[in-house]
Structure formats: C-alpha cells, structure tokens
Amino acid sequence: MLKEGTFRNPSGCAVVGVIDRSGGLMSGEGMIEAIEVMHDRSNGLGGGFAGYGIYPHYKDFYAFHLFYDGKKAQTETEEFICRHFEIVYSSEIQTRKVAGVTDEPLIFRYFLAPLPQKLSRSHLDEREYVARCVNRINAQIDGAYVFSSGKNMGIFKGVGYPEDVGRFYRLEEYAGYAWTCHGRYPTNTPGWWGGSHPFGLLDFSVVHNGEISSYDANRRYIEMFGYKCTLHTDTEVITYIIDYLVRRRGLTLEETAHVIAASFWSTIAGKEESAREQETLLRRMFPSLLVTGPFSIILGYTGGLMALGDRLKLRSTVCAEKGDLAYISSEESAIRRIQPSLDRVFAPAGGEPVIYELYDKGGLA
C-alpha cells in the first residue's frame, strides 16, 4: 500500500466535472485533459473518474466495480454475489500499462440483477437491498471492495496522478453525458486504491477537495443507520450522508445542501420567513450531519451534477456554461483547457448549491 510522505499539503486536491444537459455523449478524454492542468494539486497518491451514461447496453442492471487483493477474496465475493444476484455479464476491467500506475489489484466488473425471491424475502425496496449488499461485501469480506454500484454509470480510480489513472482505464473508449474527476493529495489518510476518489454508493458519487473536521461526529451518526465507514478517509462519509438524506429520507438536493453546509444561525435569522423556517427545521432535525471544515464537492447522480462548498468558502469552486455544456472545477484553467470560449463563468457563494441536470431526465428511464 502506497502512503503519503512527510510533506503535508492541506490545500491540495483538484475536482472537475462536466455535463451535457442535452444528453449528448462525451469521451472521458476531455476529463483527462482538464484534470492534467491541475497536476500540481495532486501528488500521485490518488486519482479517479465517474462517468454517467457509459453502459447503455446494460442500463437496467447494477454495475459493480470491484477491487480484489487476491483470488481468495474474489472467490468469496463471487459466491456472495451469486447468492443475492443474477450475474448478467462479468469481466475483468480492461486496462493498459501506464508507468505512473503500479501495484494494481485485481479489478473486475459485474452487471447484476437482484434475485427476485431474495429481494422479496428481504422486504426491502430494490435499491436498499443493493446498498446493503454493497455494505456487507465492503465490511465483511477481507480484501474485497465494491467501489461502484450504480446503474448506467461507473467509477474508475486508483493510486497515481489522475491523468495516468484515466489512461490506465482507457477512458477515451467510454462515452457519457456527465463526468467527474479528482486528483488527490491525501491530507490525513493513506493513499491507496480504495481510498482514492470518487466515492460511490448506487448512482451517487462524490469527489471532494478539502478536509472534514466533523468526520467522527458524522460517522457515528450515519453508522446508526447501517452504513459502514471502512475506507480510512473522511470523504466516504459525505457519500453516505447524501444517500441517507436523499434516497432514504426523501430530501431534495437543495435541502440536503442546507443540512451539509448549513448557514450560521445568525444568517438564518435574517432570512425571509419561509426560508428561515425551513432551514431552522433542517438544522434541528440533522445537527450531526453538518459537515465542518474546508470543502468543495461535486456530487454526481443519475441525470445531474451538484457543486457545493463549505459555508465559509475555504475551498475554491468555479462554475461555467457553454450552450448545453456546464462545468464545475477547482480552477477556471481546467475548464478553459477543454472549452476556451465560455458563455458564463461564476464562483458560487459558500454553502450555495449549483445544480445542473439533463433537460429531459425522463429520457433516462
């Protein structure tokens, strides 16, 4: 396992994302070029990508991407999968040799459908059934890690500079309507394959620049609801918080943003009555899910992207638009690398969510 050295750079990490709101497909090559501009924000200890719309021929099935430390972990995991799912197709994920990416684990992909009888006996809805299976593999099978589990999307990550990781996974061969990317400079945790960003559960994926000082409080609360933080990194908990609030509690993305990056009480007091009542209720309902410390994140989900920064704006976020295309990045330079001419460029306020979605999300059904 490759770990960070003695030099610590808490302002490191880079994030970038793009979505074609018309649903047009883009190769992963553009994300590789964009993140390469921010090379110095990383240090070769982690990089990764998430692509949406990349598996149209298997769009009705859950795409599990897994790391294995060895064949024993693979055998045990596949036995578990066969007890709970039908395997529609499986294969080793195709990669190429890249000098900057070494010591890779076994990397496999499975397209799965829950077994109807198992699902029925579980008395769970389908997505909760899948999420629990993911948590069981990651928490109970030594040497196995499900790092992607959504439909018609996939996460690709590893140890290395992000541009090398993208070329390692041959992302120029994939096409999606939305992409996110991350270059990691680990601040408090080791650089290892599972700890690289994005972090995902079902179709949610999160890339994060910053450092979460509330991690222990957030983790203790979210683990009361069946989630297991097993990856030795603070960002993992943000993914589970979003899944809990949006999927399980039914909050909107805007409401979720008001929980994660809640305004100060003094700010809430000065708002109009309806906003004041709503934000007061959310702060009182979910006080342990307030994320503190410097952060900027990009959330990917089926049909959209959301940018969100901490309420003090301690990490940079730039948003830009060009026709149907919308961009989010740590630096404008990364956006300009792949789209030199822009219609609009702006920096969102701290705690202000910026949401870009497909014009016709119904077309995904």
URFEN-V484860 format. One record per run of one state. SS is the DSSP state (H for helix, E for strand, - for the rest). FROM is the first residue (numbers start at 1). LEN is the number of residues. If there is no record, write none. Layout:
((SS:FROM:LEN) (SS:FROM:LEN))
This chain:
((-:1:13) (E:14:7) (-:21:5) (E:26:2) (-:28:1) (H:29:9) (-:38:1) (H:39:3) (-:42:5) (E:47:6) (-:53:3) (H:56:3) (-:59:3) (E:62:7) (-:69:2) (H:71:14) (E:85:8) (-:93:13) (E:106:9) (-:115:1) (H:116:7) (-:123:3) (H:126:15) (-:141:3) (E:144:5) (-:149:2) (E:151:1) (-:152:1) (E:153:6) (-:159:3) (H:162:7) (-:169:2) (H:171:3) (-:174:1) (E:175:2) (-:177:1) (E:178:6) (-:184:15) (E:199:3) (-:202:2) (E:204:7) (-:211:4) (H:215:11) (-:226:10) (H:236:13) (-:249:4) (H:253:8) (-:261:4) (H:265:5) (-:270:3) (H:273:13) (-:286:1) (H:287:3) (-:290:5) (E:295:7) (-:302:2) (E:304:6) (-:310:8) (E:318:5) (-:323:2) (E:325:5) (-:330:2) (H:332:7) (-:339:5) (E:344:3) (-:347:7) (E:354:4) (-:358:3) (H:361:4) (-:365:1))
